Amino acid sequence: MKVGVDARALLAGRGVARFTRELLAALADGFAEDEWLAFVPGRAPVAPLHPRVTLVRHRLSGRALFAAAAVAGRPTLAGLVGGADVVWLPAPAPVAAGAPYVLTVHDRSWERRPRDFSVYERAWHALARPRALARDAARVTADSQAVAAELRAAWGVQVTVVSPGVTALPAAPHPGRYLLFVGAHEPRKALGVLTAAHISAQARGLDADLVMVGHGLRRVDDAQLASLYAGALAVVTPSHLEGFGLPPLEAAAHGTPAVVSDLPCFAETLDDAALRVPAGDAGALADALLLIGRDEDLRARLGAAARARAARYTWERAAGALHALLADAAA
């Protein structure tokens, strides 16, 4: 089976990039008899991929190529990689697939919180036509049961859950007493709520700094991130909206507990192996930060429970589920 992959996200370095890179590597490891062709437009550098994944480039930028494809239906992604039996789209984007395709949808943030996005981003989503993309897909996947239920209700499409895996690199704990935020600097991540809660908790005796890393914040590589996860008192994810929420599970793989907002995806992934607070409630979040910062036994108990939850999520399992859908679509 020859599989074309829309890998433009690898240029952005955000959550979809990690998802695409890790799952593509697991697919190449698990299904070496297939041909994996990752298309990335433009000439910006891309970190090396799995040895069995062929990186296909084009001199034109993604804006030029994919805007034309979305409007005129060409060039197709299958054509750009030299032909494909099936195409995988790791996220909705302006594209003409040119072959049966499997679409992954991580959330509906642009529909539920449109004011979080710039004029350009809203225009980009309009050009991508995610609902039409989903209706025309051979198969649609979501990261969580929560998002799958949303898509079935809002878009009227059938959805299969293919949850991400969790990777825990061996790492020496970063020194110090700190709480850790990992994510992009964007409105739905509720960084203002987190900052206010941390200031309030410190005023009431919390002895812990707040470290924030991710896109638009302090950038770190995978090894540095693993060290930060291993050394943190807890990871804090106070988002207003999430489709899956990978950082708390990545922290859990290191035995580090989490404080998260009370969203369906976190109830699904972590259940009672985390402290959950109402989204947007800085006072409740401050209380939770104080509690997790002061209670070593609580941290140990939640960390152990979270580690057990994280062990359920592997890239190999995700690759197997996605490969079955790709093969079905190709047939």
C-alpha positions in Angstrom: 0.0 0.0 0.0 1.3 3.4 -1.0 0.3 6.1 1.5 0.6 9.8 1.0 0.7 12.0 4.1 -0.1 15.7 4.4 2.9 16.5 6.7 2.9 20.3 6.4 2.3 20.4 10.2 6.0 19.4 10.7 6.9 22.9 9.8 4.9 24.4 12.7 6.3 22.6 15.7 3.1 22.4 17.6 0.9 19.5 18.9 -0.2 18.3 15.5 3.5 18.2 14.5 4.3 15.8 17.4 1.2 13.7 16.6 2.1 13.4 12.9 5.8 12.6 13.5 5.3 10.1 16.2 2.4 8.3 14.5 4.1 8.2 11.2 7.2 6.7 12.8 5.0 4.0 14.5 3.3 3.3 11.2 6.6 2.9 9.4 7.9 0.6 12.2 4.8 -1.6 12.3 4.1 -1.8 8.6 7.4 -1.8 6.7 5.8 -3.5 3.7 3.9 -0.2 2.9 5.4 2.9 1.3 5.1 6.1 3.4 5.4 9.4 1.6 5.3 12.6 3.7 4.7 15.7 1.7 6.0 19.0 3.1 5.8 22.1 0.9 8.4 24.9 0.7 12.1 24.8 1.5 12.2 25.4 5.3 14.2 22.7 7.0 12.5 19.6 8.5 14.0 17.4 11.2 14.9 13.9 9.9 12.0 11.5 9.8 11.9 7.7 10.2 14.3 5.9 7.8 11.4 4.2 6.1 9.5 7.5 5.6 10.2 9.3 2.3 10.1 13.1 2.7 8.7 14.7 -0.5 9.3 18.5 -0.9 8.2 21.1 -3.4 9.7 24.5 -4.1 6.4 26.3 -3.7 5.0 27.2 -0.3 2.0 25.5 1.2 -0.1 28.7 0.8 0.4 28.7 -2.9 0.0 24.9 -3.4 -2.9 24.2 -1.1 -4.9 27.3 -1.7 -4.9 26.5 -5.4 -5.8 22.9 -4.6 -8.7 23.8 -2.3 -10.2 26.2 -5.0 -9.3 24.4 -8.3 -8.9 20.8 -7.1 -5.3 20.6 -8.2 -2.5 19.8 -7.6 -3.6 16.9 -5.5 -1.6 15.5 -2.6 -1.6 12.1 -4.2 -0.1 13.6 -7.3 2.5 15.6 -5.4 3.9 12.4 -3.9 3.9 10.6 -7.2 0.7 8.6 -6.7 -0.9 7.0 -3.7 -3.4 4.3 -2.9 -4.7 6.3 0.1 -4.0 9.6 1.8 -3.8 10.5 5.5 -4.7 14.0 6.5 -3.5 14.4 10.2 -5.7 17.5 10.6 -8.2 19.5 8.5 -6.5 21.8 6.1 -7.0 23.2 2.6 -6.2 20.3 0.3 -7.3 18.2 -2.7 -6.5 14.6 -1.7 -6.6 13.0 -5.2 -7.2 9.5 -3.6 -9.4 8.0 -0.9 -8.4 9.6 2.4 -8.6 9.3 6.2 -9.1 12.5 8.1 -8.1 13.1 11.7 -9.9 15.8 13.6 -8.5 16.9 17.0 -11.1 19.3 18.1 -13.7 21.9 16.9 -12.0 24.9 18.5 -12.5 27.1 15.4 -16.2 26.5 15.6 -16.7 26.6 19.3 -14.3 29.5 20.0 -14.0 31.5 16.7 -12.9 34.7 18.4 -9.7 32.9 19.6 -8.5 32.9 16.0 -7.1 35.7 13.8 -8.8 36.9 10.6 -6.3 35.0 8.6 -6.9 31.8 10.6 -10.6 32.1 10.2 -10.2 32.5 6.5 -7.9 29.5 6.4 -10.5 27.3 8.1 -13.1 28.5 5.7 -10.9 27.5 2.8 -10.2 24.2 4.4 -14.0 23.4 4.7 -13.5 20.9 7.5 -17.1 19.7 7.5 -17.1 19.0 3.8 -13.7 17.4 4.2 -15.1 15.1 6.8 -18.2 14.2 4.8 -16.1 13.3 1.8 -13.5 11.3 3.7 -13.4 7.5 3.5 -12.9 7.4 7.2 -12.7 10.1 10.0 -10.8 9.7 13.3 -10.8 11.6 16.5 -8.3 11.6 19.5 -11.0 11.0 22.1 -14.5 9.7 22.6 -15.5 13.2 23.7 -14.5 14.7 20.3 -16.0 11.7 18.4 -19.3 12.3 20.0 -19.1 16.0 19.2 -18.4 15.3 15.5 -21.2 12.8 15.2 -23.7 15.3 16.7 -22.5 18.5 15.0 -21.3 17.1 11.6 -23.3 14.0 11.2 -20.3 11.8 10.3 -19.2 8.4 11.5 -16.0 8.6 13.6 -13.4 6.1 14.9 -11.3 7.0 17.9 -7.6 6.7 17.4 -6.0 8.1 20.5 -2.4 9.4 20.5 0.4 7.5 22.2 2.6 8.7 25.0 6.3 8.9 24.9 8.5 9.1 28.0 12.2 9.7 27.3 14.5 8.7 30.2 15.5 12.0 31.9 17.1 13.3 35.0 14.6 15.5 36.9 15.1 19.3 36.3 16.0 20.8 39.7 13.8 23.1 41.8 10.3 23.3 43.0 8.0 24.3 40.2 4.7 23.7 38.5 4.8 23.2 34.7 2.6 24.3 31.9 3.2 22.8 28.4 1.3 24.1 25.4 0.8 26.9 22.9 0.3 30.5 23.9 -3.3 30.8 22.7 -6.6 31.9 24.4 -8.1 28.5 24.9 -5.2 27.4 27.0 -6.2 30.0 29.7 -2.8 31.2 30.6 -4.3 34.3 32.2 -6.3 32.1 34.6 -3.2 30.1 35.4 -1.1 33.1 36.1 -3.7 34.7 38.3 -4.1 31.4 40.2 -0.4 31.0 40.7 0.0 34.5 42.1 -2.9 33.9 44.5 -1.5 30.6 45.6 1.9 32.1 46.2 0.4 34.8 48.3 -1.2 32.1 50.4 2.1 30.2 50.9 2.7 28.1 47.8 6.5 27.5 47.6 6.8 26.7 43.8 7.6 28.6 40.7 5.6 28.5 37.5 7.4 27.3 34.4 5.7 27.7 31.0 7.0 26.2 27.8 5.6 25.6 24.3 4.8 27.5 21.1 4.9 31.2 21.7 6.5 30.7 25.1 9.9 29.3 26.0 10.9 26.6 23.4 12.5 23.4 24.6 13.6 20.2 22.8 12.3 16.8 23.6 15.1 16.0 26.1 14.6 19.2 28.0 10.9 18.7 28.1 11.3 15.2 29.5 13.6 16.6 32.2 11.0 19.3 33.1 8.2 16.7 33.2 10.3 14.4 35.5 11.1 17.2 38.0 7.8 19.1 38.2 5.6 18.9 41.3 2.7 18.8 38.8 1.7 19.7 35.3 -1.1 22.2 35.1 -3.5 22.3 32.1 -6.3 24.8 32.9 -7.7 24.9 29.3 -11.1 26.1 28.3 -11.2 23.5 25.5 -9.1 20.5 24.7 -9.7 17.6 22.3 -7.3 15.2 24.1 -4.7 17.0 26.1 -1.4 15.2 25.7 0.9 17.0 28.3 -0.8 15.6 31.4 -0.4 12.1 30.0 3.2 12.7 29.0 3.8 13.9 32.5 2.0 10.9 33.9 4.4 8.6 32.0 7.1 10.1 34.3 5.0 9.6 37.4 4.2 13.3 37.6 0.6 14.2 38.6 -1.6 16.9 36.9 -4.0 19.6 37.7 -6.5 19.9 34.8 -9.7 21.7 34.0 -12.9 19.7 34.3 -13.2 18.8 30.6 -14.6 15.5 29.2 -11.3 14.5 27.5 -9.5 14.6 30.9 -12.3 12.6 32.6 -11.7 10.1 29.8 -7.9 9.9 29.9 -7.1 10.5 33.6 -10.4 10.0 35.4 -9.6 10.4 39.1 -5.8 10.2 38.6 -5.6 14.1 38.5 -7.0 17.1 40.4 -9.8 18.6 38.2 -11.1 22.1 38.6 -13.8 24.1 36.8 -12.5 25.7 33.6 -11.9 29.4 34.1 -12.2 29.4 37.9 -8.9 31.0 39.1 -9.9 30.6 42.7 -10.5 26.9 42.5 -7.3 26.5 40.5 -5.3 28.4 43.2 -6.7 26.0 45.8 -5.7 23.0 43.8 -2.2 24.4 43.3 -1.8 24.9 47.0 -3.0 21.4 47.7 -0.8 19.7 45.1 2.2 21.8 46.1 1.9 21.0 49.9 0.9 17.3 49.9 3.7 15.0 48.9 1.6 11.9 49.6 -1.1 13.2 47.3 1.4 13.8 44.5 2.8 10.3 44.9 -0.7 8.7 44.8 -1.9 10.7 41.9 1.4 10.2 40.0 1.2 6.4 40.4 -2.4 6.3 39.3 -1.7 8.6 36.3 1.3 6.5 35.2 -1.0 3.4 35.0 -3.5 5.4 32.9 -0.8 6.7 30.6 0.5 3.1 30.0 -2.7 2.4 28.0 -1.8 4.9 25.3 0.9 3.7 23.0 1.9 4.9 19.5 2.0 1.2 18.4 -1.7 0.8 19.3 -2.6 4.0 17.5 -0.6 3.0 14.4 -2.5 -0.4 14.3 -5.9 1.3 14.5 -5.0 3.9 11.9 -3.4 1.4 9.5 -6.6 -0.7 9.5 -8.6 2.4 8.5 -6.1 3.3 5.8 -6.1 -0.2 4.3 -9.9 -0.2 4.4 -10.1 3.1 2.6 -7.5 2.0 0.0 -9.5 -1.1 -0.7 
